[in-house]
Amino acid sequence: MNFDKFNQLQADKPNLREMADATAIGDYKNSGCGDAYRIFLKVSPKGVIEDASFTTTGCGFGLAALALCCEAAKGKTLEEAARLTAEDIEKGVEGFPERRKNYPASALEAFQVALANQKNGGAAAAKVKPTREEVLKLIADDKPLGKLDGANLDLSGLDLRSARFDGGNFAGANFSGCYLMSASFHKCSLRGANFEGADLMGVNFRRADLYNACFRNADLAYADLRNSFLNDADLSGATFLGANLGFCKLTGARMDGTRWGGAFYDAMTRFDPGVIAPFETMFRRDSAGEMFLAEEKA
C-alpha cells in the first residue's frame, strides 16, 4: 500500500457526502466489522454515472475503499461500472494490505447494491410515504413497519409503543416527543433521526445506524443499543439507566448533562479517544459469548 496516498484520502475525504439529487441509494452493512455504508449515485438519462458519493460509520480503510470506489465509478456507464472489481479499487492506493482486502470487497458490494437499485427504478421507484394515520393503523393491526418509506417521515408526538420498525429506512425521521416504549428498530437506518424528548424505555436499537441522531433529553432507560452506531449523535440530557451499550460506537457524540448511571458497557464500547468516558457510573459486563457474538450471527 502507498501510505502517502492512503493518508491523503484520510485528510481530503473525497466523495464523503450525502447527495440530495441522487437517482439511487444503496445501504450495506459490512458483516466483518459491522460498519454501515451508504452509496449515492446520480445517473444521467443516458445511463452514465455523473456523480457518486458515500457516507460511512466505519474506519479509515473503509473510507479509503469507498472513496476510491466512487471515484472509479464516475463517468462510466452502468454496464461499465458493473464490471468494476476490487482490484480496480485497490489501484488508487497501490493495493490494500492482505488483512484489509475485505474493505475494497465490501465497498464494491455496497456499490453493487446501489447499482441494483438504480436498475430497479432508483429514486423514481420509491414507495409513497405513509401518512401518520396509516402508520398508527398498521401498529394497531400489529403489522411490521420496516418496509415503509420512512425517510424524513414526521411521526412527532405519536404513541408508537411496541411498534416494529426492524430493518427499515427512517433516516431523518422525526420521532420527537413520541412514546416508543418497547418498540424495535433492529438494524434500522436512523441517520439524523430526531428522538428529542422521546420516551424510549426498553427500545431495541441493536445494530441500528444512529449517526448524527438527536436524543436530547430522551429517556433511553433499559434500551438495548448493542452494536449500534451513535457517532456524532446528540445525547445531551439523555438518560441511559440500565441501557446496554455493549459494542456501541459513540465517537463524536455530544454528552452535555447525559445521565449514564446504571448503564452497561463492555470492552468494545467506544467513546472519543482522550475524552473521559463515564465508566465510573456504569457497569461493565463482558459476557461477550452470549451477548455480542451471538448478535453478530443474527
ABEGO torsion letter per residue (X at the ends): XBAAAAAAAAAAGBGBBBBAABABBBBBBBAAAGBBBBBBBBBBAAGBBABBBBBBABBAAAAAAAAAAAAAABGBBAAAAAABBAAAAAAAAGEBBAAAAAAAAAAAAAAAAAAAAAAAGEAAABBBBBBAAAAAAAAAAGBBAAABBABGBBABGBBABGBBABGBBABGBBABGBBABGBBABGBBABGBBABGBBABGBBABGBBABGBBABGBBABGBBABGBBABGBBABGBBABGBBABGBBABGBBABGBBABGBBBBAABBBBBGBBBAAAABBBBABAAAAAAAAAAX
